[in-house]
Amino acid sequence: MSTRKDLAAVTRVRRVLSGELGHAEIRAIRRILWAAFPEGDEGFTEEDWQHGLGGVHFVLDLEGRIVGHASVVERELHVGDRPLRTGYVEAVAVEPAWQGRGLGTLLMRHVTDDVRERFELGALGTGSHRFYERLGWRTWAGPSFVRTARGALPTPDEDGFILVLPTRASPPMDFAAPISCEWRPGDVW
C-alpha cells in the first residue's frame, strides 16, 4: 500500500476554468462524483453538477488519471444585510477507491488557498464538519435563509450545515448573525 508521502509525489492538482475542461475530463469528474455520492437521499444530482459549473475546478490527478475534484463558484452571500463576494465550494469528491489516503485534504488545501486569495468569504454546505474544520472552515451558528422574489425565506434544514472560511478580505462578522444566499434550482445551499 502506498504511503501518503508516496502519493504526494505522484499527484498533481490542476486549476481549470469550467470552459477549459475537455469532454474526457468532464466524464471522469462526473463518474467520480456519482460514485462518491450514489443515488438516494444524499446522492449527487444533475442540479448539483450544474451548481459546480461557471467557476474554477480543482482537478486531482494521480499518475495522470483524475481521481478527485472540487469547484469554486462565485456567489453573493449576505451576513445580516451585508453582501459578501463568496467563493462557494461545490462538487467535492475523491474516487471511492482512493478515499482515506489524504487526497481529499490535499485537494481542499488548494481550494482553501484559492478562496482565501480571491474572495471576501468562503462557504460550503456539508455534514462532514471535522474534515473541513481542520482546514480552517467554521460552522455558521446563525440562522440561514434564501433570498427570493417573495423575500427571505428560512432554510432551517441547512442550519448547522453551512461552513464558512474567513479570509483576509472578510469584514468583522458575527457568526451567529443570519446568513442568506440567492435562490437557485435544486439545493439552494
N, C-alpha and C positions, 0 to 999 in steps of 0.2 A: 504494500500500500504506500502511496506517495505521501510524503510529509507536506505540511503547509509551506515550508521553505522550498521544497522541490516544485510544488505547484506554482508558487510565486514566480519562479524562474521561467516557466513556460506559459504564463498568462499575459494577456495584454488587454487593457481597457481602452476602447476607441470611443471618441466623442463624435457623433454623426448627426447632422440635421435630418429631420424627417424626410425631406425631399431628396436627400442623398442616399437613402437606403435602397439597395438593389432588391430585386424580386426574390432572389435566393436568401438574402439576409432577412427579409420580411417573413418568408415562410419558416425559416429556422427560429426566429424570435417568437412567432405565433405558436409554433409547436411547443416551445418551452413553456410559454405562459399557460396554455391549455393543459399541459401535462402537470404543471405545478399547482394549478387550481382547477381540478376536474369539475365537470358539470355537477350541479347540486346547489345547495344554499349559498355557498361561498365560491361557486365556480366562476371562472373568467368568462366574460361575455363579449360580444361584438362591440357593445357600447363602451365597455372597459377599454377595449383596444382603441376605439376612436378617441377616448379621453387622453390616451398616451401619445397621440399624434400632434404635430404642429409645433414641436419644440426640439429639444436636444435629446438624443438617445445615447445611452452609455451601453456599449456592446462589449461583453466579456468573452474574449477568445481564449481557448485553451488548446495549445498546439495547433492553431489555425482553424479550430472549429468553434462556432458560437455555442456557449453553454450558459450565458447569463445576460440579463437585460434590465435596464431601468430607464425611464424617461423623465424629463423635467419640462413641464409646460408652464407658461406664464398665466397666472390668474390674478384677479384682484380680490383679495380678502379684506374685510373690514374688521378692525378691532375696535369695538364701540362704534363710533361714527367715522373713524379714520381709515381711509383706504390705504392699503399697502400692496406694492408690487411684489407678488409672491411667486416663488418657484415651487410649483406643486409637483410632487413626485408621484408617478404613476407606473403601473406595469412592471413591478419589481419581481424578478424571479430568477432562480438558478435551476438548471435542469435537475430533476429529482435525483438522478444517479450521482450528482456532484454536490448535493447539499450537505451541510455539516462539516465542510472542509475549509472554511474561511473565505470561500469565493464570494459569497454574498456580502461579507464585511468589506472585502477588497473593493467590490463594485460600489457599495454605498459610501465608502470613503471618498471616491471620485465624485459621486453625486453630491455629497455633503459639501465638499470643497467648492464645487461649481455653484451651488446655491448660495453659499456664504460670499462668494466673489461677485455674483451678478444681481442679487435681489435684496429687498428690504426684509424679507421673511421667507422661510421655507415652511412647507406644510405637507402633510400626507395623512391618509386615513389608514388605520391598521389595528389589528388585535395583537400584534407582536411587539408590545411595548419595549421589553427588555432589549431586544435586538437593536432597535433604533436609539433608545435612551443612552446606551453605552457609547454611541457615536455623537452625543450632544443634543439629541432631539428631546423635547419636553412635552409631556401630556398637557393639553389645554384643559384648564379646570373650569372655565366658564361655560355657559350655555351656547349652543350652536344654532344657527339659523341659515335659511336660504333666502336670498333676495329674489322676489318675483314681481310681476306686474301688479299683483294684489298687495304687495308689501312684503315685509319679512315674515317668514313662516318658521316656527320652531322645527328643529330636526333632533328631537330628544334621543332617538336611537343612535345618533352619532356622538352624543356627549360621552366624553371619556375615551373616545377612539380617535380623536384628532391630535396629531403631534405637530409641534412647530419647532422651527430652528431659528433662533435669533441670529442675526448677522451683525456685522459692524455698522451697517446702514439702518438697523432697526431702531425705531424710536423707543424711549422707555414705554413699557406696556404692562398692564395689569393682566396677568394670566388667568384671572377669574372673571374678566370682562366678557361680554357677549362677543362672539366671533361669527362672521357670516361670509358666505360665498355666493356667487351668482348662480342662477338656475342653469342647469344643463340636462339633457336627456339622460336617463339611467340614474346611477348613483350620483347625487349632487356633490357629495364629498368624495 
